Amino acid sequence: MSQVSRRKFLGMAGAGAAAATVPHVWARPAWAQAKEVRVLAWSHFVPAYDKWFDGFAEDWGTKQNLKVIIDHVPHLQIPAKIAAEIATQSGHDIVQLVGSGTEKWAEALLDVQDLADKLGKKYGGWTPLAENYSRVKGGKFHSIPDFFIDFPGLYRKDLWTEVGMPNGPESWDDLHKGGMKLKAKGFPIGIGLAHHDDSRASWRAIMWSHGGAEVAKDGKAITYNSKEVREALKFNKALFKDCMTPEVLAWDDASNNRFLASGRGAWIHNPISAYRTIEGSNKELAGKIYVQLSPKGPAARRSFANCRAYGVTRFSKNADGAKAFLEAVVDNYRDGARASTGYNMPFLKNYAKPPFPVISEDPKLKPLEQDAEYHFTTGYPGPLTPAADEVYQQFVMVDALAQFCTDKLDLEQTVKWGEEKIKAIYAKFA
């Protein structure tokens, strides 16, 4: 045995005796001692989800001796609020990114690759959609994907049965053929063609399904001037003129919901929130409404995903607490998806395997189990760059299409107009 000096022995014994007289104190993580985590989040289109989310945050925070403060604002206000906080380098610890991707805000957000890796390992890896949304140049995650919002078709089964399509239109061409018959019966279809989210989502789905795109896979080469885009534009115009009413030129994001709820609408391209709203107000009509995959086109089945992710700000006063909270949110994704009544779609591969909460339990919604396979972000087939987001934010495609559909521009003028706008935006980011 090694020799221990008398002085050292007495010191060790004294320390042991002192420890024996002091009650044990549980040391909480340093981040829990920071008292609070502030979160900027959108006002969910399914209010029950916000109720769940706020309750979850409160319960989790209580267990951690940490106050989690959720500030909900309308989704269109989020970008301006993030920009204002970046300017002052103060505000929320966590900010929700709504649709614009992560690269746009990356310089103001912490690298969260460690947490992304941990969650990916735990739940079978991230889907390509999640990686495209949350990774930035260099391949690092600067946000934690939360969920995406899909765009299926919502259709009146009774009406479509009358025109020989009881399961709804399988393809965009079917939508056009059946839509003409239903409009003649007084039941048009509706896709907005104005400055709102749904319009720039739905018309991209049609373009992509025809094989067209605004930009190439490299995220740089502009491909709007193509045969495929021309075919999509011609189809869009025929769909507008033959199957819709001019009112879609002045719609907002709630208009197609109201259109379907009115009983006049035969088909809309929209998240299931429209169906959920009708369930709560008109059960007889809701019984006639079914949900289908977004239609396929000549090239493929492609639809638009409106994504949601959370970033931790560089000016956060409790970054570790923020990351711990986000880990807990992802761990409880299934509970949140259930609270959203099937609205929140999964970003992690294990969560994307059936059965899904709510969706797999409702025969009407079960087709949506496939949605993660064919939904993409702005910039498809390339990455979601700030340039791609700017084209999206400026409604370039929607404005080009509206001018073509209302005969203000012919086909070649429309392609030229759109191409010049897109090139000018990409040049700013070159």
VOSE-483022 format. One record per residue: residue in three letters; x, y, z of N, C-alpha, C, O, CB in turn. Coordinates in steps of 0.2 Angstrom, whole numbers, plus 2048, in hexadecimal, padded with zeros to 3 digits. Glycine has a CB too. Layout:
BEGIN
ALAXYZXYZXYZXYZXYZ...
***
This chain:
BEGIN
MET8047FA80080080080080480680080A8068037FB800806SER80280B7FD8068117FD8068158038018148078048167F7GLN80B81980580B81C80B80682380B80782680681281E80DVAL8028248107FE82A81080182E81680182C81C7F7829810SER80283581580583981B7FF83A8207F983A81E80883F818ARG80183B8267FC83C82B7F88428297F284282B80083D832ARG7FB8488277F884E8257F284C8207ED84F8207FC853823LYS7F484881B7F08478157EA8438177E48448167F484480FPHE7EC83E81C7E783981E7E183D8227DB83C8227EA834823LEU7E48428277DF84682B7DB84A8267D584B8287E384A830GLY7DE84D8217DA85181C7D584D8197CF8508187DF854817MET7D68478177D18438137CC8418187C68418167D583D810ALA7CE83F81E7C983D8237C48438257BE8428267CC83B829GLY7C78498257C384F8277BE8508217B88528237C7855828ALA7C085081B7BC8518167B684C8167B084E8147C085180FGLY7B88468177B28418177AD84281D7A784181C7B683A818ALA7B08448237AB8468287A784B8267A184B8287AF84782FALA7AA8508237A68568217A085481C79A85781D7AA85C81FALA7A285081879D84E81379784A81679284B8137A084A80DALA79984681B79484281E78F84782278984482379783E823THR79084D82378C85182778885682378385982579085582CVAL78985681C78685A81778185681378385181078B85E813PRO77A85881377685480F77785580877A85A80576E857810HIS77684F80477784F7FD7738547F976D8557FA7768487FAVAL7768587F477385C7F077485A7E97798597E67768647F1TRP76E8597E576E8577DE77085D7DA76D8627DA7678557DCALA77685D7D67788627D27758627CB77685D7C77808617D1ARG7718677CA76D8677C477286A7BE77786D7C076786C7C4PRO7718687B877586A7B27768717B27718757B47728677ACALA77B8747B077C87B7B077787F7AC7758847AE78387D7ADTRP77487B7A676F87F7A276987F7A67658847A576E87B79CALA76787B7AB76187B7AE7618817B475C8837B67608757B2GLN7678837B67688887BA76788F7B77678947BB76F8887BEALA76788F7B07668957AD75F8987AD75E89D7AA7698957A6LYS75B8947B07548967B274F8967AC7498947AD75489D7B4GLU7518987A674B8987A174E89779A75489779874889E7A1VAL74A89579574B89478E74589778A73F89578C74C88C78CARG74689C78674189F78274189D77B74689C7787428A7782VAL73B89B77973A89877273589C76E72F89E770737891773LEU73789E7687338A176373089C75F73489975B7378A775FALA72989B75E72689675A72089975771D89E75972489075FTRP71E89675171889874E712896752712892756718895747SER70C89975070589775270389274D70189374870089D752HIS70388C75070188674C6FA8867496F688974C70287F750PHE6FA8837436F38837406EE87F7436E887F7426F4881739VAL6F187A7476EC87674C6ED8787536F28767566EE86E74BPRO6E987C7556EA87F75C6EB87A7626EF87C7676E488375EALA6E98747616EA86F7666F186D7676F386B76C6E6868764TYR6F586E7616FC86D7626FF87276670487076B6FF86D75BASP6FE87876670187D76A6FF87C77170387D7766FF884768LYS6F987A7726F78787796FC87377C6FE8737826F087677ATRP6FD86D77870186877A70886A77B70B869780701862775PHE70B86E77671287177671387577C718874780713874770ASP70F87977E70F87E78470F87A78A71387B78F70A883784GLY70B87578B70A87179071086C79171386B79770486C790PHE71386A78C71986678C71F86A78E72386779271A863785ALA72087078C72587478E72587679572A87679872587B789GLU71F87779771E87979F7208737A37238737A871787B7A0ASP71D86D7A171F8677A57268657A57298637AA71B8617A2TRP72986579F73086479E7348697A27398677A6733864797GLY73386F7A27368747A57368737AD73B8747B073487B7A3THR7308727AF72F8717B673486B7B973786C7BE72886F7B8LYS7348667B57398607B77408627B774485F7BB73785A7B3GLN7428677B37498697B374A86F7B77508727B774A86A7ABASN7458727BA7458787BE74787E7BA74C8827BB74B8777C4LEU74487E7B47468827AE73F8857AB73B8817AA74A87F7A9LYS73F88B7AA73988E7A773A88E7A073E89279D7378957AAVAL73588B79C73588C79572F89079372A88F794734884792ILE73189678F72C89B78D72B89A78673089B78272F8A278FILE72589978472489877D72089E77A71B8A077D72089277BASP7238A277571F8A777271D8A576B7218A47677248AE772HIS7168A576B7138A37647118A976070F8AE76370D89F765VAL7138A975A7118AF75570F8AC74F7118A674D7178B4754PRO70B8AF74B7098AD7447108AB7407158AF7407058B2740HIS70F8A673C7158A47387188A973471E8A973371389E734LEU7148AD7317178B272C71B8B873071F8BB72D7118B6728GLN71A8B873671E8BD73A7258BA73D7298BE73F71A8BF740ILE7268B473C72C8B173F7328B473C7378B574072B8A973EPRO7338B47357398B673273B8BD7357418BE7367398B672BALA7368C27357388C873773A8C973E73F8CD7407328CD736LYS7378C57437398C474A7408C274A7448C474F7348C074EILE7428BC7477488BA74774D8BF7457538C07487498B3743ALA74C8C273F7508C773D7528CD7427578CF74374E8CA736ALA74C8CF74574D8D474A7518D27507558D67537468D674DGLU7518CC7527558C975875C8C97567608CA75A7528C375AILE75D8C774F7648C674D7678CD74D76D8CE74F7648C3746ALA7638D274B7668D974B7688DC75276D8DF7537618DE748THR7648DA7577658DC75E76A8D776276C8D876775F8DD762GLN76B8D175F76E8CB76276B8CA76976F8C976E7768CD763SER7658CA7697618C876F75A8C676E7578C77697618CE774GLY7588C27737518BF7727508B87747528B677974F8C076AHIS74E8B476F74C8AD7717528A87717578A976D7478AA76DASP7528A377575789E77575689976F75B89776C75889A77BILE75089876D74E89476874989776374589B76574B88D76AVAL74A89775D74689A7587448947537488907517498A0754GLN73D89575173B89074C73B89274573A89874473388E74ELEU73E88E74173F89073A73988D73673888873674688D737VAL73689273273089072F73189172773089672572A894731GLY73288B72473288B71D73988E71973A88B71472D88F71ASER73C89271C74289571974889171974D89371674389C71BGLY74888C71C74F88871D75388B722752890725752888716THR75988872375D88972976388E72676589272A76088372CGLU76588D72076B89071E76A89871E76F89C71F76D88E717LYS76489A71D7628A171D7648A47247668AA72475B8A271BTRP7648A17297658A373076B8A073376C8A273975F8A2734ALA76F89C72F77489873377989C73777B89A73C77889472DGLU77B8A27347808A673877E8A873F7828AA7437828AC734ALA7778A87407758AA7467738A474B7708A575076F8AF745LEU77489E74877289874C77889474E77D89474A76D894748LEU77889175377D88C75577D88675177888374F77C88B75DASP78388375078487C74D78187775278387775878C87B74CVAL77C87475077986F75577A868752776863753772870756GLN78086774F78186074C78185B75177F855750788860748ASP78485C75778585775C77E85575E77D84F75F78885A762LEU77985975F77285776176F85375B76B84E75C76E85D763ALA77085675576D85374F76F84B74E76C84774D76E857749ASP77684B74F77984474F77683F754774839753780844750LYS77584275A77283E76076B83C75E76983675F773842766LEU76784075C76083F75A76083A75475C83675475C845759GLY76483B74F76483774976683074B76382B74976983A744LYS76B82F74F76D82875276782575676681F755773829756LYS76482975975E82675E75882475A75581F75B75C82B763TYR75782775475182675075282474974E82674574C82D751GLY75782174775881E74175A82373B75A82173575281B73FGLY75D82973D75F82E73875A83373675483173776282A732TRP75C83873375883D73075683C72975A83972575B844731THR75083E72774E83D72075284271C75484771F74683E71FPRO75284171575684671175284D71175685271175584370ALEU74C84D71274885371374B85771974C85D718740852713ALA74B85471F74E85772575585A72475785F72674E85272BGLU75985672176085871F76085E71B76486271C76485271CASN75C85E71675C86371175A86A71475C86F71375886270BTYR75686971975386F71C75787272275887872374C86D71FSER75B86D72675F87072B76687072B76A87372F75D86B731ARG76986D72677086D72477287372176E87671D773867720VAL77887672277A87C71E78187A71B78387471B77B882723LYS78487F71778A87E71478F87B71979087D71E78D884711GLY79287671679787271B79486C71E797868721799877720GLY78D86B71D78A86571F78886572678685F72978E86071ELYS78886A72A78786A73177F86C73277C87172F78B86F735PHE77C86973777686B73977687173D77A87274277286573DHIS77287673B77187C73F76A87D74276888374477488373BSER76687874176087874475E87174576186C74275A87C740ILE75987074A75686974B74F86974874B86C74A756868753PRO74F86474274886373F74386174474485D74874985E739ASP73D86474373786374873285F74473185974673486974BPHE72F86173F72A85E73B72986273472B86773372385D73EPHE72685E72F72486272971D86172871985D72B72885F723ILE71A86672471386672271286471B71586771771086D723ASP70F85E71A70E85C71470885F71070486371370D854714PHE70885E7097028617056FF85B70170185A6FB705866700PRO6FA8587046F78537006F18566FD6F085C6FD6F484D705GLY6ED8526FA6E68546F76E18526FB6E084D6FE6E58516F0LEU6DC8576FC6D68567006D08566FB6CF85B6F86D585B706TYR6CC8516FB6C78516F56C084E6F86C084B6FD6C984C6F0ARG6BB8516F56B484E6F66B38486F36B28476ED6AF8546F4LYS6B38426F76B283C6F46AC83B6F06AC8376EB6B38366F9ASP6A683E6F36A083D6EF6A08406E869D83D6E369A8406F3LEU6A38466E86A48496E16A88466DC6A78456D66A68506E2TRP6AE8436DF6B38406DA6B08396D86B28376D36B983F6DETHR6AC8366DC6A98306DA6A48316D46A482C6D06A582D6E0GLU6A18366D469C8386CF6A08386C869D8376C369983F6D0VAL6A783A6C86AA83B6C26AF8356C16B48356BD6AE8416C2GLY6AE8306C46B28296C36B88296C76BC8256C56B38296BCMET6B982D6CC6C082D6D06BE82D6D76BF8326DB6C48336CEPRO6BC8276DA6BA8276E16C08286E66BE82A6EB6B78206E2ASN6C68276E36CB8276E86CF82E6E76D582F6E96D08226E7GLY6CC8336E36CF8396E16D38396DB6D58336D96D383C6E7PRO6D683E6D96DA83E6D36E183C6D56E583F6D96DB8456D0GLU6E38366D26EA8336D36EF8386D06F58386D36EA82C6D0SER6EE83B6CA6F383F6C76F08466C66EA8486C76F583C6C0TRP6F584B6C46F38526C36EF8526BD6EA8566BC6F98566C2ASP6F084D6B86EC84D6B26E584B6B46E084D6B16EF8486ADASP6E48466B96DD8446BB6DA84A6BE6D484B6BD6DE83E6C0LEU6DE84E6C26DB8546C56D88586C06D285B6C16E08576CAHIS6DB8596BB6D985E6B56D385B6B26CE85E6B16DE85F6B0LYS6D38556B06CD8516AD6C78516B16C18536AF6CF84A6ABGLY6C884F6B86C284F6BC6C08566BE6BA8576BF6C484B6C2GLY6C585A6BF6C38616C16BF8656BC6BA8696BE6CA8656C2MET6C08646B66BC8676B16B48656B26B08696B16BE8656AALYS6B385E6B36AD85B6B46A985E6BA6A38606BA6AD8546B4LEU6AD85F6BF6AA8616C66A98686C66A486B6C96AF85F6CBLYS6AD86C6C26AC8736C26A58746BE6A18796C06B28776BEALA6A48706B969E8716B569886F6B96928726B869E86C6AFLYS69986B6BE69386A6C369386F6C968E86E6CD6958636C6GLY6978746C96978796CE69B8786D469B87B6D96908796D0PHE6A08736D36A58726D86AC8726D66AF86D6D46A486A6DBPRO6AF8786D56B68796D36BB8766D86B98756DD6B78806D1ILE6C18766D56C78746DA6CA87B6DC6C98806D86CC86F6D6GLY6CF87B6E16D28816E36D98816E56DB87D6E96CE8846E8ILE6DD8846E16E48856E36E688D6E36E58906DE6E98816DFGLY6E88906E86E98976E96EE8996E46F38956E26EB8996EFLEU6ED89F6E16F28A26DC6F38A96DE6F38AD6DA6EF8A16D5ALA6F58AA6E46F78B16E76FD8B06EC7008AB6EC6F08B36EAHIS6FE8B66EF7048B66F47028B36FB7018B66FF7068BD6F5HIS7028AC6FB7018A87017058A27017078A06FB6FA8A7703ASP70789F70670B89970670889370270C8906FE70B89670EASP7028927036FF88C6FF70088C6F87018876F46F888B701SER7008926F57008936EE7078916EB70888D6E66FF89A6EBARG70C8946EF7138926ED71588B6EE71A8896EC7188976F0ALA7128886F27138816F471087C6EE7138786EB71087F6FBSER70987D6ED7058796E970887A6E17098746DE6FE87B6E9TRP7098806DF70B8806D871287D6D771487B6D270B8876D6ARG71787D6DC71D87A6DC71C8726DB72086F6D772287C6E2ALA7178706DF7168696DE7148676D77178616D57108676E3ILE71086B6D470F8696CD71586A6C87168656C470986E6CAMET71986F6C971F8706C572486A6C67268676C17228766C7TRP7258686CC72A8636CE72785C6CB72B8586C872B8626D5SER72085B6CC71D8556C971E8546C171D84F6BF7168546CBHIS71F85A6BE71F85A6B772785A6B572985A6AF71C8606B4GLY72B8596BA7328596B973685F6B873C8606B77338556B2GLY7328656BA73586B6B973886E6C073686B6C57308706B7ALA73C8736C073F8766C674287C6C574387E6BF7448716C9GLU7428806CA7458876C974D8876C975088B6C674388C6CFVAL7508826CC7578826CC75987A6CC7558766CE7598856D3ALA7608796CA7628726C97648706D07648736D57688726C5LYS7668696D07688666D676E8696DA76F8686E076A85F6D5ASP77286D6D67788706D97768766DD77A8796E077D8726D3GLY7708786DC76E87E6E07708856DD76F88A6E077087E6E7LYS7728846D777588A6D377288C6CC7708916CB77D88A6D3ALA7728866C87708876C17698886C17658846C37728816BDILE76788E6BE75F88F6BD75C88B6B775F88B6B275E8976BCTHR7578876B97548836B474D8846B27498806B075587C6B7TYR74B88A6B474488C6B374288C6AB73C88B6A97428936B6ASN74788E6A774688E6A074788769D74C88569B74B89369CSER74188369E74287C69C73B87A69973687D69A7448786A2LYS73C87469573687169273186F69872B87069773786B68EGLU73486C69D73086A6A372C86F6A672686E6A87348666A8VAL72F8756A772C87B6AB72687D6A672187F6A87318806ACARG72787D69F72288069B71C87B69B71787D69B725880693GLU71D87469B71887069C7148716A270E8716A271A86969BALA7178726A87148736AE71087A6AE70A87A6B07198746B4LEU71387F6AB70F8856AA7098846A67038876A871488B6A7LYS7098816A070388069C6FE87C6A06F887D69F70587C696PHE7008776A46FB8736A76F88776AD6F28776AE6FF86D6ABASN6FC87B6B06F98806B56F48846B36EF8856B66FF8846B9LYS6F58876AD6F188C6AA6EA8886A86E588B6A96F388F6A4ALA6EB8826A56E587E6A46E187D6AA6DA87D6AA6E68786A0LEU6E487B6AF6E18796B66DD87F6B96D887E6BB6E68766BBPHE6E08856B86DD88B6BB6D788D6B76D288E6B96E28916BALYS6D888D6B06D288F6AC6CC88A6AC6C788C6AB6D58906A5ASP6CE8846AC6C987F6AB6C687C6B16C087A6B16CC8796A7CYS6C987D6B76C78796BD6C687E6C36C387C6C86CC8746BFMET6C88846C26C78896C86C388F6C76C088F6C16CF88B6CATHR6C38936CC6C089A6CB6C589F6CC6CA89E6CF6BA89A6D0PRO6C48A56C96C98AA6CA6CA8AD6D16CF8B06D26C78B06C6GLU6C68AB6D66C78AD6DD6CE8AA6DF6D08AD6E46C18AA6E1VAL6D08A56DD6D78A36DF6DC8A86DE6E18A76E26D989C6DCLEU6DC8AD6DA6E18B26D96E18B66DF6E68BA6DF6DF8B66D3ALA6DC8B66E46DC8BB6EA6DC8B76F06DA8B96F56D68BF6E9TRP6DE8B06F06DD8AC6F66E38AD6FB6E88B06F96DD8A56F4ASP6E28AC7016E78AB7066E78A47086E48A07066E68B070CASP6EB8A370E6EC89C7106E68987136E68927136F289B715ALA6E189C7156DB8997176D68997126D18957146D989E71DSER6D789B70C6D189B7076CF8957056C98937046D38A0702ASN6D48907046D388A7016CF8867076CB8817056D98866FFASN6D188770D6CD8847126C68867126C28817136D1885719ARG6C588C7126BE88F7126BA88C70B6B488B70C6BE896712PHE6BE88C7066BB8897006B88827006B38806FE6C088A6FALEU6BC87E7036BA8777046B587670A6B08727096C0873707ALA6B587A70F6B087A7146A987D7126A487B7156B387F71ASER6A988170C6A388470A69F87F7066998807056A588A705GLY6A287970569E87470169F8756F969C8716F6697874703ARG6A287A6F76A287C6F06A98786ED6A98766E76A38836EEGLY6AE8776F16B48756EF6B486D6EE6B286A6F26B98776F3ALA6B786B6E86B78646E76BE8616E96BF85B6EA6B68636DFTRP6C38656E96CA8636EA6CF8696EC6CE86E6E96CD85F6E4ILE6D38686F16D886D6F26DF86A6F46DF8646F56D68726F8HIS6E486D6F36EB86B6F56ED86E6FB6EE8746FB6F086C6EFASN6ED86B7016EE86E7076EF86970D6ED86370C6E7872709PRO6F386B7126F38677186ED86571B6E88687196F886B71DILE6ED86071F6E785D7226E38627276DE8607296E8857725SER6E68687286E386C72D6DC86E72A6D787072E6E787272EALA6DB86F7236D48707206CF86B7226CA86D7246D5871719TYR6D18657226CD85F7236CB85F72B6C585E72D6D0859721ARG6D086172F6CF8617366CA8677386C686673C6D586273ATHR6CB86C7356C68727366BF8707346BA8727386C8878732ILE6BE86D72F6B786B72D6B48667316AE8667336B7868725GLU6B98617346B685C7386B385F73F6AE85D7416BC85873BGLY6B68657416B38687476AD86C7456AA86E74A6B986C74ASER6AC86E73F6A687373E6A087073A69B87273A6A987973AASN6A286A73669D86873169F8607306A285E72B69D86B72ALYS69C85C73569E85573569B85172E69E84D72C69C85173BGLU69585472C69285172669785272069884D71C68B854725LEU69985871F69E85971A6A485671B6A785371669F861719ALA6A78567216AD8527226AD84B7206B284871E6AF853729GLY6A78487216A784171F6A88407186A983A7166A083E721LYS6A78457146A884470C6AF84670A6B08457046A3849709ILE6B384970E6B984B70C6BF84570E6BF8437146BB852710TYR6C38447096C883F70A6CF8427086CF8477056C7839706VAL6D483E70A6DB8417096DF83C7056DE8367066DE842710GLN6E283F7006E683B6FB6ED83D6FB6EF8436FD6E383B6F4LEU6F18396F86F883C6F66F88426F26F38426EE6FD8366F3SER6FD8466F26FD84B6ED6FE8486E67018436E57038506EEPRO6FA84A6E16FA8476DA7018466D770584A6D96F584A6D6LYS7028416D37088406D07088436C97028456C670A8396CFGLY70D8456C670E8486C07118446BA71283E6BC71184F6C0PRO7128466B47168426AF71D8406B171F83B6AF7168466A9ALA7208436B67278426B872783E6BE72B8396BF72B8486B8ALA72383F6C372383C6CA71E83F6CE71A8436CC72A83D6CDARG71D83D6D47198406D971E8446DE7228416E171583A6DEARG71D84A6DE72184F6E271C8546E57178566E27268536DDSER71D8556EB71985B6EF71E85F6F372485D6F47148576F3PHE71B8646F671F8696F971E86870171986770371D8706F8ALA72486870472486770C72586E70F72B87170E72986270EASN72187171372287771772587471E72287172271B87B718CYS72B87671F72F87372472F87772A72F87E72A736871722ARG73087473073187873673787573A73886F73A72B87773BALA73C87973C74287774074387C74674188274574887673CTYR74787A74A74987F75075088075075487C75074787C757GLY75288775075988875175B88B75775688F75A75B88D74BVAL76188A75A76388D76076789375E76C89375B767888765THR76589976176989F75F7708A076277189E7687648A5761ARG7748A375F77B8A576177B8A976777F8A976B77F8A875CPHE7768AD7687758B276E7718AF77376F8B27787728B876BSER76F8A877376C8A57787708A577F7768A577F76A89E776LYS76C8A778476F8A778B76F8A078E77289F79476C8AC78FASN76C89B78B76C89478D76B88F78876688C787765894792ALA77188F78477188B77E77088378076D88077C77788C77AASP77388178577387A78776C87878976A87378877887978DGLY76987D78D76287C78F75D87B78975987778975F881794ALA75F88078475B88077E75B87977A75687677875D885779LYS76187777A76387077675F86A77A75D86677776A86F775ALA76086B78175C86578575586578375286078375E86678CPHE75286B78374B86C78274986977B74486577A748873782LEU74D86B77674C86876F74C86176F74985D76B75186C76AGLU75185E77275285777274B85477574984F773758855777ALA74985777A74385477D73D855779738850778741858784VAL73C85A77573785B77073785576B73285276973886276CVAL73D85476873E84F76373C84876673984476374584F760ASP73E84776C73D84077073583F77073383A770740840777ASN73284577172A84477272684676B72184876B728849777TYR72A84576572784775F72084375E71B84675C72B845759ARG71F83D76071983975F71383C76370D83D76071A832761ASP71483F76970F84276D70D84876970784A769712843774GLY71284C76771085276370D85175D70885575B717856762ALA70E84C75970B84A7537048497546FF84A75170E84574FARG70384575A6FC84375C6F884A75E6F284A75C6FC83E762ALA6FB84E7616F88547636F685975D6F185C75D6FC858768SER6FA8587586F985C7526F485974D6F285B7486FF85C74ETHR6F18537506EC84F74C6EE84D7456EA84C7406E585374BGLY6F584B7456F884873F6FB84E73A6FD84C7356F384573BTYR6FB85473C6FD85973870585973770885A7326FB86073BASN70885873D71085873D71385273A71284C73D712859744MET71685273571984C73272084B73472485073571884D72APRO72384573472984473772F84573372F84472C72983D739PHE73584773673B84873374084273474584273173E84F735LEU73F83E73974483973B74183273873B831738745838743LYS74682E73674482873274082373673B82073474A825730ASN74182373C73E81E74173682174273281D74274181D747TYR73682774272F82A74372B82A73D72582A73D730831746ALA72F82973772C82973172982272E72782272973082C72BLYS72A81D73372881773172181673472081773A72D811734PRO71C81373171681273471680D73971B80973971180F72EPRO71280D73E70C81173E70D81874171281974570780E743PHE70A81D73E70A82474070582674570082374570A82973APRO70682A74A70182C74E6FB83074A6FD834746704831754VAL6F582E74B6EF8317486EF82E7416E982C73F6EF838749ILE6F483073D6F382F7366F28277346ED8267306F9831732SER6F68237376F581C7366EF8197396EC8137376FB818739GLU6EC81D73E6E681A7416DF81C73D6DA81A73F6E581D748ASP6E08217386DA8237356DA82172E6DF82372A6D982B735PRO6D681D72B6D681B7246D682071F6DA82071A6D0816723LYS6D38267216D482C71C6DB82F71B6DD8317166CF83171ELEU6DE82E7216E58327216EB82D7206F082F71E6E6835728LYS6E98267206EF82171F6F38227196F98217196EB81B71FPRO6F08257136F582670D6FB82A70F70082A70B6F1829708LEU6FA82F7146FF83471570583071970A83471A6FD83971AGLU70582A71A70B82671C71182771771782671970981F71EGLN70F82871171482870C71782F70B71C830707711826705ASP71583470E71683B70D71E83D70D720841709713840711ALA72183A71272983C71272D83A70C73283C70B72B838718GLU72A83570872D83370272D8386FC7328376F872A82C700TYR72983C6FC7288406F67278486F772584B6F372383E6F1HIS72984A6FD7288516FF72F8546FF734851701725852705PHE73085A6FC73685D6FB7368656FD7308686FE73985D6F4THR73B8686FE73C86F70073D8746FA73E8716F4741870705THR73C87A6FB73E87F6F674587E6F474987C6F873D8866F9GLY74687F6EE74D87E6EB74E8776E87538756E575287E6F1TYR7498726E974986C6E674B86C6DE7488716DB7428686E7PRO74F8686DB7528626DF7598646E275C85F6E475385D6D9GLY75A86A6E376086C6E775F86E6EE75986C6F07648726E3PRO7648716F17638726F875F8796F975D87D6F576A8746FBLEU75C87A6FF75887F70175D88570375F88670975387E707THR75F8896FE76488E6FF76089570075A8956FF76888F6F9PRO76489A7037608A070475E8A36FD7598A76FD7658A5706ALA7618A26F775F8A46F17588A06EF7538A46ED7648A26EBALA75889A6F07518966EF74C8996F374689A6F175288F6F0ASP74D89A6F974889D6FE7468A46FC7408A66FC74B89E705GLU74B8A86F97498AF6F77448AE6F173F8B26F074F8B36F5VAL7458AA6EC7418A96E773A8A76E97358A96E77438A36E2TYR73A8A36EE7338A06F17308A66F572A8A76F473589B6F7GLN7348AA6F97318B06FC72E8B56F87298B96FA7368B3701GLN7318B66F272F8BB6ED7298B96E97278BD6E47358BE6E9PHE7278B36EA7218B06E67238B16DE71E8B26DA71B8B46E7VAL7298AF6DC72A8B06D57268AB6D17238AD6CC7328AF6D4MET7268A56D37228A06CF71B8A26CF7188A16CA7248996D2VAL7188A36D57118A56D570F8AB6D170A8AB6CD70F8A66DCASP7138B06D17128B66CD7138B56C570F8B76C17178BC6CFALA7188B16C37188AF6BC7128AB6BA70F8AC6B571F8AB6BBLEU7108A66BE70A8A26BC7048A66BC7008A56B870A89C6C1ALA7038AB6C16FD8AF6C16FC8B36BB6F78B46B86FD8B36C7GLN7028B66B87028BA6B27008B56AC6FD8B86A77098BD6B1PHE7038AF6AC7028AB6A76FA8A86A66F78A86A17068A56A7CYS6F88A76AC6F18A46AD6EC8A96AB6E68A86A96EF8A26B4THR6ED8B06AC6E98B56AB6EA8B96A46E88BE6A36E98BA6B0ASP6EE8B56A06F08B76996F48BE6996F38C26946EA8B8695LYS6F78C069E6FB8C669E7028C569A7058C96976FC8C96A5LEU7048BF69B70A8BD6977098B66947058B26967108BC69CASP70C8B568E70C8AF68A7118AA68D7148AC69270D8B0683LEU7118A468B71589F68E71D8A168E7208A169371589868AGLU71F8A36887268A56887288AB68C72D8AC68F7298A6681GLN7238B068C7248B66917248B46987288B769C71F8BB68FTHR7208AF69A7208AD6A17268AA6A37298AB6A871A8A86A2VAL7298A569E72F8A26A07358A76A17398A76A573189D69ALYS7358AC69C73A8B169C73A8B56A273F8B66A673A8B5696TRP7348B76A47338BB6AA7358B86B07398BA6B472B8BD6ABGLY7338B16B17358AD6B773C8AC6B773F8AD6BC7318A76B7GLU73F8AA6B17468A96B174B8AF6B374F8AF6B77498A76AAGLU7498B56B174D8BB6B274C8BD6BA7518BF6BD74A8C16AELYS7468BC6BD7458BD6C474A8B86C874D8BA6CD73E8BD6C6ILE7498B26C674D8AD6CA7558AE6C97588AE6CE74B8A66C7LYS7578B06C375E8B16C27608B76C67668B76C97608B26BBALA75C8BC6C675E8C26CA75F8C16D27638C36D57598C86C9ILE75B8BD6D475B8BB6DB7618B76DD7658B86E27548B76DETYR7628B26D97688AD6DA76F8B16D97748AF6DC7688A76D5ALA76F8B66D57758BA6D47778BE6DA77D8BF6DB7748BF6CELYS7728C06DE7738C36E47778BF6E977A8C16EE76D8C66E7PHE7768B86E97798B46EE77F8B06EB7828AC6EE7738AF6F0ALA7818B26E57868AE6E278D8B06E57928AE6E37878B06DA
***
